[in-house]
Amino acid sequence: SVFFLSVLLILVMRSQVIIVSFREWISYVVNFFLTYWVIQNISAKDLKPFLIAVLGASYLVNLMAVWQKYNGFRFPTMVDGEVSIRLGVPGTFEDSLLLSMYAGFMAILALMGVLRFRGLVRYFCWISLVINLITLNLALSRNGIFILVVSLCTFAFFRFLDWLRSWKQAVKIPILILGFPVLSLSILVILPRDIYHRITSVFYLFSGTSDPVILYNIRSTLGRLENYKAAIKIFLDNPVEGIGLGLYPIMTKFHDADGFYTGLLAETGLIGSASFLIFAISFISFVYLRLKVFSGSIKIECYESYGILLFYQLYFSLIIALFLVSLFEPIFKIQIMTFYIFYLLRLLSVESELLHERSLDNGV
């Protein structure tokens, strides 16, 4: 994080509009450094109240969604025909961004709580999972569903690898192999119509169709592609340092680059993008190595520790999903999202160290 921020600061000082770039840089500082510094003294006992507070706060978003539904608010408007009767939060994160990804993220967080805790907290997490899945459906959030599906598929892959290591449970492997395509087909069946139309519209991009719903989704997809092309063109014109941090909306007609990576390429060029790539590789490697510590020490632990392993496997799956969804949304510019990411990263660091020390004390 420090390396990434240092490179960005150098680019800020060479920006065409230093004031704008410096303001954007401060946002990155908050996201990538201050949140981690604030939670340095975190311990495992803080996780339960944290999850209760965060999932409890998500109920407010869900209540707002229900209130909007019964008060007739829709996004987009009915000018779009049958396109998407979709809930949003007016005036909060334009284009319904809050509900767009928030519910999917919260659903995974609730499932993490289900895997880790017992008793009343587990029931609370189950209820939170169901409520956020309902909100995700009401929001017709493509990105939220993307986060949910990718996280679950990655987590299933982790479980598959664990089963491969255990010959006693090898009988479960064929079950998973058969169950995975069934799960995939089920997801396609239960997807909201808007998500299904967005997927199918890709096949009509160049052939055309008379269906008004698919036509809308084609226009939306082509609009995103136009945004990507504009970002890539800016990058090719300024490949080394980009146009300056935060200047993409000023230099184009778009509010943002419709994706974190394309925006970073346009604004910071190869230098800034390469520094973020180093951060991303370091981040993912750190989480993976900590998971190996858990996997190596879990044999001498109780069921509770096994739940911790599943908790962080799902966390790693969520991380993969967030890095992928950043192709479409600027995840790492949303401070509340990055706070949750760093909070759990810090907790993983603390708990893996404690587990490793306990293993050494037991002679392993």
C-alpha positions in Angstrom: 0.0 0.0 0.0 2.8 2.4 0.9 4.6 1.7 -2.4 1.4 2.2 -4.4 0.6 5.5 -2.6 4.2 6.7 -3.0 4.0 6.1 -6.8 0.7 7.9 -7.0 2.0 10.9 -5.0 4.9 11.3 -7.5 2.4 11.2 -10.3 0.2 13.7 -8.5 3.1 16.2 -8.3 3.5 15.9 -12.1 -0.2 16.1 -12.9 -1.7 18.8 -15.1 -4.1 19.8 -12.4 -2.4 19.1 -9.1 -5.4 20.2 -6.9 -7.8 17.7 -8.4 -5.2 14.9 -8.4 -4.1 15.6 -4.8 -7.8 15.5 -3.7 -8.1 12.1 -5.4 -4.8 10.9 -3.8 -6.2 11.7 -0.3 -9.1 9.4 -1.1 -6.6 6.6 -1.9 -4.7 7.3 1.3 -7.9 6.9 3.4 -8.7 3.7 1.5 -5.3 2.0 1.5 -3.5 3.2 4.6 -5.5 5.0 7.3 -8.1 2.2 7.6 -5.4 -0.3 8.2 -3.6 1.9 10.7 -6.8 2.6 12.6 -7.4 -1.2 13.2 -3.9 -2.2 14.3 -5.0 -3.4 17.7 -7.8 -5.6 16.4 -8.3 -9.0 18.0 -10.6 -12.0 17.3 -13.0 -11.0 20.1 -13.8 -7.9 18.0 -15.1 -9.9 15.1 -18.5 -10.9 16.5 -19.6 -7.3 17.5 -18.2 -6.1 14.1 -20.3 -8.6 12.1 -23.4 -7.9 14.2 -23.0 -4.1 13.7 -22.3 -4.3 10.0 -25.0 -6.8 9.2 -27.4 -4.9 11.5 -26.7 -1.7 9.6 -27.4 -3.5 6.3 -31.0 -3.9 7.6 -31.4 -0.1 7.2 -30.5 -0.4 3.5 -32.9 -3.2 3.2 -35.7 -1.2 4.9 -35.0 1.7 2.5 -35.4 -0.7 -0.4 -38.7 -2.0 0.9 -39.9 1.6 1.5 -38.9 2.6 -2.0 -40.7 -0.4 -3.5 -44.0 0.5 -1.8 -43.6 4.2 -2.7 -43.2 3.5 -6.4 -39.5 4.5 -6.8 -37.8 2.7 -9.7 -34.5 2.9 -11.4 -34.2 3.3 -14.3 -37.5 5.1 -15.1 -40.3 3.6 -17.1 -39.0 5.3 -20.2 -36.9 2.2 -20.6 -40.0 0.1 -21.0 -39.9 -3.3 -19.3 -36.1 -3.1 -19.0 -35.5 -3.2 -15.3 -37.9 -2.3 -12.6 -35.0 -1.8 -10.3 -34.6 -0.3 -6.8 -31.9 2.3 -6.1 -31.0 4.9 -3.5 -31.6 8.3 -4.9 -28.8 10.8 -4.2 -26.5 8.1 -2.8 -23.7 6.8 -5.0 -25.1 7.7 -8.4 -26.5 5.0 -10.6 -27.7 3.0 -7.5 -24.1 2.0 -6.7 -24.9 1.4 -3.0 -27.4 -1.3 -3.6 -25.7 -2.4 -6.8 -22.8 -4.1 -4.9 -23.6 -3.6 -1.2 -26.2 -6.4 -0.9 -23.9 -9.0 -2.7 -21.0 -8.1 -0.4 -23.2 -8.3 2.7 -24.6 -11.7 1.7 -21.1 -13.1 1.5 -20.2 -11.5 4.9 -23.3 -13.0 6.4 -22.4 -16.5 5.0 -18.9 -16.0 6.6 -20.6 -15.5 9.9 -22.8 -18.6 9.4 -19.6 -20.7 8.8 -17.8 -19.4 11.8 -20.3 -18.9 14.7 -22.8 -21.0 16.5 -25.9 -20.2 18.6 -27.9 -17.0 18.2 -25.2 -15.3 16.2 -25.4 -18.0 13.5 -29.2 -17.6 13.3 -28.7 -13.8 13.0 -26.3 -14.3 10.2 -28.7 -16.7 8.4 -31.4 -14.1 8.6 -29.0 -11.4 7.3 -28.1 -13.7 4.4 -31.7 -14.2 3.4 -32.6 -10.5 3.8 -29.6 -9.3 1.7 -30.4 -11.9 -1.0 -33.9 -10.4 -1.2 -32.4 -6.9 -1.5 -30.0 -8.1 -4.1 -33.0 -9.4 -6.1 -34.9 -6.2 -5.7 -31.9 -4.1 -6.8 -31.5 -6.3 -9.9 -27.8 -5.8 -9.3 -25.6 -7.3 -11.9 -22.4 -6.5 -10.1 -23.8 -7.7 -6.7 -24.9 -11.0 -8.2 -21.5 -11.3 -9.9 -19.7 -10.9 -6.5 -22.0 -13.5 -5.0 -21.6 -16.1 -7.8 -17.9 -15.7 -8.2 -17.3 -15.9 -4.5 -19.4 -19.1 -4.1 -17.7 -20.7 -7.1 -14.2 -19.9 -5.9 -15.2 -21.2 -2.4 -16.5 -24.4 -4.0 -13.2 -24.8 -5.7 -11.4 -24.5 -2.3 -13.7 -27.2 -0.9 -12.9 -29.4 -3.9 -9.2 -29.1 -3.3 -9.7 -29.9 0.4 -11.6 -33.0 -0.5 -8.9 -34.1 -2.9 -6.4 -34.1 0.0 -8.6 -36.4 2.0 -9.0 -39.9 0.6 -11.6 -40.7 3.3 -13.9 -38.1 1.8 -13.1 -38.9 -1.8 -16.7 -40.1 -2.3 -17.8 -36.5 -2.1 -15.8 -35.5 -5.1 -18.1 -37.1 -7.7 -21.0 -35.5 -5.9 -19.5 -32.1 -6.2 -18.6 -32.7 -9.9 -22.2 -33.6 -10.6 -23.6 -30.9 -8.3 -21.6 -28.0 -9.8 -23.3 -27.9 -13.2 -26.7 -28.4 -11.5 -25.9 -25.4 -9.3 -24.9 -23.4 -12.3 -28.1 -24.2 -14.2 -30.1 -23.4 -11.1 -28.5 -20.0 -10.9 -29.4 -19.2 -14.5 -33.0 -20.2 -13.7 -33.4 -18.1 -10.6 -31.6 -15.1 -12.0 -33.8 -11.9 -12.3 -34.9 -11.3 -15.8 -32.8 -8.2 -16.1 -29.6 -10.1 -15.4 -30.7 -12.8 -17.9 -31.4 -10.2 -20.6 -28.0 -8.5 -20.1 -26.3 -11.9 -20.6 -28.3 -12.8 -23.6 -27.9 -9.4 -25.2 -24.2 -10.0 -25.7 -25.1 -12.6 -28.4 -27.1 -9.9 -30.2 -24.5 -7.1 -30.1 -23.7 -7.3 -33.8 -26.7 -9.2 -35.2 -29.4 -6.9 -33.8 -32.9 -7.7 -32.5 -36.3 -6.1 -32.4 -36.9 -7.0 -28.7 -37.0 -3.6 -26.8 -35.6 -5.1 -23.6 -32.6 -6.7 -25.3 -32.1 -3.5 -27.4 -31.8 -1.5 -24.2 -29.3 -3.9 -22.8 -27.3 -3.8 -26.1 -27.2 0.1 -25.8 -26.1 -0.2 -22.2 -23.3 -2.7 -23.1 -22.2 -0.6 -26.1 -22.1 2.5 -23.9 -19.8 0.7 -21.5 -17.6 -0.4 -24.3 -17.5 3.2 -25.6 -16.3 4.3 -22.2 -13.6 1.6 -22.2 -12.5 2.6 -25.6 -12.2 6.2 -24.5 -10.1 5.2 -21.5 -7.8 3.0 -23.7 -7.4 5.8 -26.2 -6.3 8.2 -23.5 -3.9 5.6 -22.2 -2.4 5.1 -25.6 -1.9 8.8 -26.0 -0.3 9.1 -22.5 1.1 5.6 -21.9 3.7 6.3 -19.2 2.2 8.6 -16.6 -1.4 9.0 -17.9 -3.4 12.3 -17.8 -3.3 12.7 -14.1 -5.1 11.2 -11.1 -8.8 12.1 -11.0 -8.8 13.9 -14.4 -10.7 11.3 -16.4 -14.2 12.9 -15.9 -12.7 16.3 -16.8 -11.1 15.0 -20.0 -14.2 13.0 -21.2 -18.0 13.1 -21.1 -18.1 10.2 -18.7 -18.5 10.4 -14.9 -15.9 7.6 -14.5 -14.2 5.0 -16.6 -16.9 2.3 -15.8 -14.1 0.2 -14.4 -11.3 0.6 -11.9 -8.5 -0.8 -14.1 -9.3 1.2 -17.3 -9.6 4.4 -15.2 -6.3 3.7 -13.5 -4.6 3.1 -16.9 -6.0 6.4 -18.3 -5.1 8.5 -15.3 -1.8 7.0 -14.1 -0.5 5.1 -17.2 1.8 2.1 -16.9 3.6 3.5 -13.8 0.5 3.7 -11.6 -1.1 0.5 -13.0 2.1 -1.5 -12.5 2.3 -0.2 -8.9 -1.3 -1.3 -8.2 -0.5 -4.7 -9.8 2.4 -5.1 -7.3 0.0 -4.2 -4.5 -2.7 -6.7 -5.8 -0.2 -9.6 -6.1 1.2 -8.9 -2.6 -2.3 -8.7 -1.2 -3.5 -11.9 -2.7 -0.3 -13.7 -1.9 -0.4 -12.6 1.7 -4.0 -13.9 2.1 -3.1 -17.2 0.4 0.0 -17.8 2.5 -2.0 -17.1 5.7 -4.6 -19.6 4.6 -1.8 -22.2 4.2 -0.9 -21.6 7.8 -4.5 -22.4 8.8 -4.6 -25.5 6.6 -1.4 -26.8 8.0 -2.4 -26.2 11.6 -6.1 -27.1 11.5 -5.5 -30.9 12.0 -4.8 -30.5 15.7 -7.6 -28.0 16.3 -11.3 -28.4 17.1 -14.4 -27.8 15.0 -14.3 -24.1 15.9 -10.9 -23.7 14.2 -12.2 -25.6 11.1 -15.0 -23.0 11.0 -12.3 -20.3 11.0 -10.6 -21.9 8.1 -13.9 -21.9 6.1 -14.4 -18.3 7.2 -11.2 -17.1 5.6 -11.5 -19.4 2.5 -14.7 -17.5 1.8 -13.0 -14.2 2.5 -10.3 -15.1 0.0 -13.0 -16.0 -2.5 -14.6 -12.6 -1.9 -11.3 -10.9 -2.5 -11.0 -12.7 -5.9 -14.6 -11.6 -6.8 -13.9 -8.0 -5.8 -10.7 -7.8 -7.9 -12.7 -9.2 -10.9 -15.7 -7.0 -10.5 -13.3 -4.0 -10.5 -13.3 -4.6 -14.3 -16.8 -3.0 -14.2 -16.9 -0.8 -11.1 -14.3 1.3 -9.1 -14.4 -0.9 -6.0 -11.2 0.4 -4.5 -12.5 3.9 -4.5 -15.5 3.1 -2.3 -14.1 3.6 1.2 -16.6 1.5 3.1 -15.7 -1.5 0.9 -12.0 -1.1 1.4 -12.5 -0.7 5.1 -14.2 -4.1 5.3 -11.5 -5.7 3.2 -8.6 -4.3 5.3 -10.4 -5.1 8.6 -10.7 -8.8 7.7 -7.1 -8.8 6.3 -5.8 -7.5 9.7 -7.9 -10.0 11.6 -6.6 -12.8 9.4 -3.0 -11.7 10.1 -3.6 -11.8 13.9 -5.4 -15.1 14.0 -3.0 -16.9 11.7 -0.1 -15.8 14.0 -1.9 -17.0 17.1 -2.8 -20.4 15.4 0.8 -20.8 14.3 2.2 -20.1 17.8 -0.3 -22.6 19.3 0.8 -25.2 16.8 4.5 -24.7 17.8 3.5 -25.0 21.5 1.9 -28.3 20.7 5.1 -29.6 19.0 3.8 -29.4 15.4 
